[in-house]
Amino acid sequence: MLFSCRKSYKTFPGEILKKVSWSSAKKNEEVKIQIAEDGLIVSVNKAIDPAIARGEAVGINKFSPGFWGVFSEKLKILKDGFANEYFEYALERSISAKNSILPYYIHQNIAMEIDFPDDLKNAKKFLV
């Protein structure tokens, strides 16, 4: 079964959505994650060198109520003053404010970006 996230370019098997999800892809245009020695995410953005990235943020997030409180404040700042920035801007500011976030690895599953009709055809080969 395919599930397409609303306002997203990625398609996932439905069971993936029950998890906080990260893939292991590391191309230059992807939003990558950097992990500290303690296993916590320290950076989430496209500018991370693929050689040190531990994976790609696939756009599914699960936050604790405490993290969400800080993150929602950062999103408001983003909306009000940084219209040319992205979601990751608020996420990184929340992490910088000493809030922890852990990755959830989905490398054993498939997550594919869908930008064009051919991408969807290829995803269906793997997911249907």
SEKOL-518982 format. One record per residue (C-alpha): x negated, y negated, z negated. Coordinates in steps of 0.02 Angstrom, whole numbers, padded with zeros to 5 digits, always signed. Each point is the difference from the previous one (the first is absolute). Layout:
N
XYZ
...
// end
This chain:
128
+00000+00000+00000
-00068-00172+00046
+00028-00155-00103
-00040-00169+00070
-00030-00136-00129
+00106-00154+00028
-00106-00145+00064
-00149+00119+00013
-00102+00069+00142
-00031+00168-00079
+00101+00161+00000
-00016+00130-00136
+00072+00170-00043
+00137-00032-00129
-00091+00088-00143
-00144-00124+00013
+00116-00139-00056
+00015+00081-00171
-00184-00037-00031
-00109-00154-00008
-00088+00026+00164
-00170-00035+00077
-00082+00081+00150
-00182+00031+00039
-00007-00094+00166
-00133-00136+00011
+00010-00099+00163
-00045-00185+00007
+00178-00066+00025
+00076+00099-00143
+00030-00063-00177
-00132+00098-00094
-00026+00033-00185
-00159-00005-00102
-00013+00105-00157
-00109-00034-00154
-00100+00134-00091
+00144+00019-00125
+00120+00045+00142
+00098-00164-00004
+00034-00101+00156
-00105-00158+00002
+00041-00068+00172
+00136+00018+00132
-00025-00089+00166
-00053+00015+00181
-00171-00077-00031
-00067+00147-00101
-00143+00085+00091
+00066+00167+00064
-00161+00081-00060
+00047-00035-00182
+00189+00013+00015
+00081+00149-00084
+00156-00004+00107
+00139-00100+00077
+00146-00080-00090
+00150+00073+00091
+00129-00120-00069
+00086+00101-00136
-00031-00065-00175
+00062+00045-00173
-00035-00125-00139
+00026+00007-00187
+00116-00133-00072
-00151-00090-00074
-00094-00003+00165
+00158-00053+00091
+00018-00150-00116
-00173-00064+00045
+00017+00049+00182
+00168-00088+00022
-00080-00161-00068
-00141+00018+00127
+00127+00029+00139
+00088-00162-00046
-00167-00093+00008
-00032+00083+00169
+00171-00053+00065
-00012-00178-00066
-00180-00042+00044
-00081+00126+00114
+00122+00032+00142
-00139+00063+00115
-00055+00137-00119
+00069+00176-00017
+00068+00116-00134
-00177+00058-00040
-00045-00177-00056
+00123+00013-00145
-00051+00180-00035
-00185-00045-00013
+00040-00149-00113
+00096+00117-00114
-00146+00120-00008
-00120-00145-00032
+00108-00051-00149
-00057+00161-00087
+00149+00106+00052
-00040+00179+00045
+00063+00091+00153
-00040+00180+00046
+00002+00077+00174
+00101+00152+00044
-00085+00102+00133
+00105+00072+00141
-00142+00064+00109
+00082+00172-00001
+00151-00078+00087
+00023-00096+00162
+00039-00186+00009
-00007-00082+00171
+00019-00180+00051
+00138-00028+00128
-00025-00154+00109
+00051+00062+00171
+00115+00134+00075
-00150+00113+00034
-00048-00011-00185
+00173+00066-00045
-00017+00142+00125
-00166+00049-00077
+00070-00011-00177
+00144+00114+00046
-00125+00133+00057
-00073+00005-00176
+00152-00036-00107
+00150+00081+00082
// end
